[in-house]
Amino acid sequence: MRAGPISFISLRYLLGRAREGGRYLRGAAGGIALSLIPIIVTLMVADGMIRGITDRYLELGTGHIQIYDFLDPMEVENTKTALEDLPGLRGAWLERQGLGVLAGKKGRTGATIRATESSFWEDEGSSKFLKTISGSAKIEDPRDVILGDALAESLGAEVGDTLRIMTLRIGSDGRNIPRLFPFTIKGIVSSGYRELDSLWCIVGYDAGKRILAPELSSSYLMVKIDDPYTGADDASYDIYQKLGPGYGIYTWKELQRSQYSSYESTRQLLLFIMALVVIVAAVNVSSATSMLAIERQRDIAVLKAFGTKPRGISRIFIQGAFLTGLTGGITGIALGLGIGSAINPIIHGLEKALGFFSGLFHGGEVKILDPGYYLENIPLVIDWKAVFIIGIGTILASMLASWIPARRAGAIPPIELLRKY
């Protein structure tokens, strides 16, 4: 039997009237579409969340590449001029980082003290994700300090307050000696991700050299390049060729290996659970094909009477399963992409609706995504490669699930069908 008639009959089974068996394949296609919607939305939300958090760490936290001078850690400043003509370099900034104790109105807390060059916060990537809550995000005086929103909240700190920072230095006898430095809070900022905001205490680079002891802090050169996601390894190699041995050069993937692996494993687990739902939906195609074969035995009898071989009968039902998987896949993916693209308005709308009902019962504000752990606005990221694999996998699973009932339909003895009809 030629491909044309097979395609015509298969398409007729899918689009035909309900009493002719079309309801079975259309129902299976609907089940596949419904199961694909959550997996596509989950994929988009997970990718958007990972990309949004990673972008903030890259632009405001670790930078794209960090360079440490192993031979003379305090002279890392000298490497900055050596990289000025590096291709693809977006910028390089000195940073010293250490730990300290902050004393505010509400008490004391530990924090990471970041001493950076002020131009770092004016970089295009930094300013894209840095939001000034109050005051100014520009350090102009050696005693200015900028706090992350969550850290300022825990300290009860406001712009203009005096903040005391306690750090340690090691005395000549090897004992730790505490030192107290007063600073004025110049501004309160937020990255949109509370984990970063809860750690930030930002001072000028010169102030950092003054309050952070070299032996209890780390000094490095933070580098940003044009394409951190695909070009970090090549840029790292170019920097090594430029500087030679004696330097530690780490890409953001190495600096955030454990965190990035955690995000990726969580994403894979979510997709695996969702994939099980799709497989169950694809198995429904097997039931639909079986019911269709039973209901259309008269057609099978006629086709066999005209000399159609069992393989041709099987191909009709397998192609019907292919069209079912294709229809359900396209519909589900399209709806999933549509919902995923509008996930922020949907979540904010649900929060308002739930908050309204919560208020009727004297409840508080409702947050579906806790800003302490998630981004308040999820970036739109579509992994087209993953979407394509999901679509192809769904179609193949549908065809595989229909293989056994299609073989049975083709193997029905023609004499039995002719006697029956």
Solvent accessible surface area in square Angstrom, and as a share of the most:
residue,aa,sasa,rsa
1,M,85,0.38
2,R,202,0.74
3,A,63,0.49
4,G,49,0.47
5,P,62,0.39
6,I,0,0.00
7,S,44,0.29
8,F,137,0.57
9,I,25,0.13
10,S,0,0.00
11,L,82,0.41
12,R,95,0.35
13,Y,7,0.03
14,L,8,0.04
15,L,119,0.59
16,G,15,0.14
17,R,142,0.52
18,A,50,0.38
19,R,165,0.60
20,E,26,0.12
21,G,0,0.00
22,G,0,0.00
23,R,106,0.39
24,Y,43,0.17
25,L,2,0.01
26,R,94,0.34
27,G,47,0.46
28,A,7,0.05
29,A,8,0.06
30,G,33,0.31
31,G,25,0.24
32,I,0,0.00
33,A,6,0.05
34,L,126,0.63
35,S,9,0.06
36,L,0,0.00
37,I,29,0.15
38,P,49,0.31
39,I,6,0.03
40,I,0,0.00
41,V,24,0.14
42,T,23,0.13
43,L,0,0.00
44,M,6,0.03
45,V,35,0.20
46,A,13,0.10
47,D,16,0.08
48,G,0,0.00
49,M,20,0.09
50,I,23,0.12
51,R,94,0.34
52,G,1,0.01
53,I,7,0.03
54,T,4,0.02
55,D,30,0.15
56,R,36,0.13
57,Y,27,0.10
58,L,1,0.01
59,E,17,0.08
60,L,0,0.00
61,G,11,0.11
62,T,26,0.15
63,G,0,0.00
64,H,0,0.00
65,I,0,0.00
66,Q,10,0.05
67,I,0,0.00
68,Y,49,0.18
69,D,13,0.07
70,F,120,0.50
71,L,148,0.74
72,D,65,0.34
73,P,67,0.42
74,M,58,0.26
75,E,76,0.34
76,V,1,0.00
77,E,47,0.21
78,N,98,0.50
79,T,3,0.01
80,K,59,0.25
81,T,93,0.54
82,A,42,0.32
83,L,0,0.00
84,E,124,0.56
85,D,103,0.54
86,L,14,0.07
87,P,111,0.70
88,G,36,0.35
89,L,42,0.21
90,R,85,0.31
91,G,14,0.13
92,A,13,0.10
93,W,21,0.07
94,L,15,0.08
95,E,1,0.01
96,R,11,0.04
97,Q,53,0.24
98,G,7,0.07
99,L,140,0.70
100,G,9,0.08
101,V,53,0.31
102,L,0,0.00
103,A,29,0.23
104,G,27,0.26
105,K,137,0.58
106,K,144,0.61
107,G,32,0.31
108,R,196,0.71
109,T,42,0.25
110,G,51,0.49
111,A,6,0.04
112,T,24,0.14
113,I,0,0.00
114,R,7,0.03
115,A,0,0.00
116,T,2,0.01
117,E,42,0.19
118,S,49,0.32
119,S,55,0.35
120,F,1,0.00
121,W,14,0.05
122,E,102,0.46
123,D,19,0.10
124,E,140,0.63
125,G,7,0.06
126,S,0,0.00
127,S,61,0.39
128,K,152,0.65
129,F,32,0.13
130,L,27,0.13
131,K,133,0.56
132,T,61,0.36
133,I,82,0.41
134,S,44,0.28
135,G,50,0.48
136,S,39,0.25
137,A,23,0.18
138,K,103,0.43
139,I,20,0.10
140,E,127,0.57
141,D,70,0.36
142,P,87,0.55
143,R,114,0.42
144,D,13,0.07
145,V,0,0.00
146,I,3,0.01
147,L,0,0.00
148,G,0,0.00
149,D,45,0.23
150,A,9,0.07
151,L,4,0.02
152,A,4,0.03
153,E,97,0.44
154,S,65,0.42
155,L,1,0.01
156,G,18,0.17
157,A,10,0.08
158,E,106,0.47
159,V,62,0.36
160,G,51,0.49
161,D,35,0.18
162,T,75,0.44
163,L,1,0.00
164,R,117,0.43
165,I,0,0.00
166,M,70,0.31
167,T,3,0.02
168,L,69,0.34
169,R,94,0.34
170,I,67,0.34
171,G,8,0.08
172,S,133,0.86
173,D,92,0.48
174,G,52,0.50
175,R,167,0.61
176,N,91,0.47
177,I,57,0.29
178,P,82,0.51
179,R,62,0.23
180,L,106,0.53
181,F,27,0.11
182,P,61,0.39
183,F,2,0.01
184,T,61,0.36
185,I,3,0.01
186,K,48,0.20
187,G,0,0.00
188,I,15,0.08
189,V,1,0.00
190,S,12,0.08
191,S,2,0.02
192,G,32,0.31
193,Y,9,0.04
194,R,94,0.34
195,E,78,0.35
196,L,9,0.05
197,D,6,0.03
198,S,45,0.29
199,L,84,0.42
200,W,7,0.02
201,C,0,0.00
202,I,2,0.01
203,V,0,0.00
204,G,13,0.13
205,Y,22,0.08
206,D,111,0.57
207,A,3,0.02
208,G,0,0.00
209,K,91,0.38
210,R,95,0.35
211,I,0,0.00
212,L,7,0.03
213,A,6,0.05
214,P,67,0.42
215,E,98,0.44
216,L,79,0.39
217,S,22,0.14
218,S,45,0.29
219,S,5,0.04
220,Y,6,0.02
221,L,0,0.00
222,M,1,0.01
223,V,0,0.00
224,K,0,0.00
225,I,7,0.04
226,D,96,0.50
227,D,69,0.36
228,P,15,0.09
229,Y,54,0.20
230,T,109,0.63
231,G,18,0.17
232,A,1,0.01
233,D,87,0.45
234,D,99,0.51
235,A,11,0.09
236,S,19,0.12
237,Y,135,0.51
238,D,59,0.31
239,I,0,0.00
240,Y,106,0.40
241,Q,108,0.48
242,K,91,0.39
243,L,29,0.14
244,G,17,0.16
245,P,111,0.70
246,G,22,0.21
247,Y,54,0.21
248,G,5,0.05
249,I,26,0.13
250,Y,79,0.30
251,T,4,0.03
252,W,3,0.01
253,K,76,0.32
254,E,80,0.36
255,L,63,0.31
256,Q,14,0.06
257,R,149,0.54
258,S,93,0.60
259,Q,43,0.19
260,Y,77,0.29
261,S,60,0.39
262,S,62,0.40
263,Y,44,0.17
264,E,58,0.26
265,S,67,0.43
266,T,75,0.44
267,R,26,0.09
268,Q,90,0.40
269,L,108,0.54
270,L,70,0.35
271,L,27,0.13
272,F,122,0.51
273,I,86,0.44
274,M,45,0.20
275,A,35,0.27
276,L,82,0.41
277,V,68,0.39
278,V,11,0.06
279,I,91,0.46
280,V,97,0.56
281,A,7,0.06
282,A,2,0.01
283,V,81,0.47
284,N,72,0.37
285,V,0,0.00
286,S,27,0.18
287,S,66,0.43
288,A,8,0.06
289,T,2,0.01
290,S,38,0.24
291,M,87,0.39
292,L,3,0.02
293,A,7,0.06
294,I,108,0.55
295,E,61,0.27
296,R,37,0.13
297,Q,28,0.13
298,R,145,0.53
299,D,30,0.16
300,I,2,0.01
301,A,5,0.04
302,V,75,0.43
303,L,31,0.15
304,K,21,0.09
305,A,66,0.51
306,F,173,0.72
307,G,58,0.55
308,T,20,0.12
309,K,149,0.63
310,P,73,0.46
311,R,192,0.70
312,G,6,0.06
313,I,1,0.00
314,S,12,0.08
315,R,102,0.37
316,I,2,0.01
317,F,5,0.02
318,I,37,0.19
319,Q,49,0.22
320,G,3,0.02
321,A,0,0.00
322,F,69,0.29
323,L,29,0.14
324,T,0,0.00
325,G,0,0.00
326,L,59,0.29
327,T,59,0.34
328,G,1,0.01
329,G,4,0.04
330,I,106,0.54
331,T,59,0.34
332,G,0,0.00
333,I,27,0.13
334,A,58,0.45
335,L,88,0.44
336,G,0,0.00
337,L,30,0.15
338,G,43,0.42
339,I,68,0.34
340,G,3,0.03
341,S,59,0.38
342,A,38,0.30
343,I,22,0.11
344,N,35,0.18
345,P,90,0.57
346,I,69,0.35
347,I,19,0.10
348,H,64,0.29
349,G,36,0.35
350,L,89,0.44
351,E,21,0.09
352,K,155,0.66
353,A,46,0.36
354,L,84,0.42
355,G,21,0.20
356,F,127,0.53
357,F,114,0.48
358,S,25,0.16
359,G,43,0.41
360,L,104,0.52
361,F,164,0.68
362,H,178,0.79
363,G,39,0.38
364,G,55,0.53
365,E,146,0.66
366,V,41,0.24
367,K,99,0.42
368,I,73,0.37
369,L,33,0.17
370,D,63,0.33
371,P,33,0.21
372,G,19,0.19
373,Y,153,0.58
374,Y,94,0.36
375,L,1,0.01
376,E,92,0.41
377,N,90,0.46
378,I,6,0.03
379,P,47,0.29
380,L,110,0.55
381,V,35,0.20
382,I,47,0.24
383,D,48,0.25
384,W,157,0.55
385,K,153,0.65
386,A,19,0.14
387,V,8,0.05
388,F,139,0.58
389,I,101,0.51
390,I,29,0.15
391,G,11,0.11
392,I,73,0.37
393,G,36,0.34
394,T,2,0.01
395,I,20,0.10
396,L,107,0.53
397,A,26,0.20
398,S,0,0.00
399,M,58,0.26
400,L,136,0.68
401,A,23,0.18
402,S,0,0.00
403,W,124,0.44
404,I,97,0.49
405,P,8,0.05
406,A,0,0.00
407,R,138,0.51
408,R,166,0.61
409,A,1,0.01
410,G,1,0.01
411,A,74,0.57
412,I,31,0.16
413,P,66,0.41
414,P,66,0.42
415,I,100,0.51
416,E,98,0.44
417,L,3,0.01
418,L,95,0.47
419,R,196,0.71
420,K,131,0.56
421,Y,102,0.39
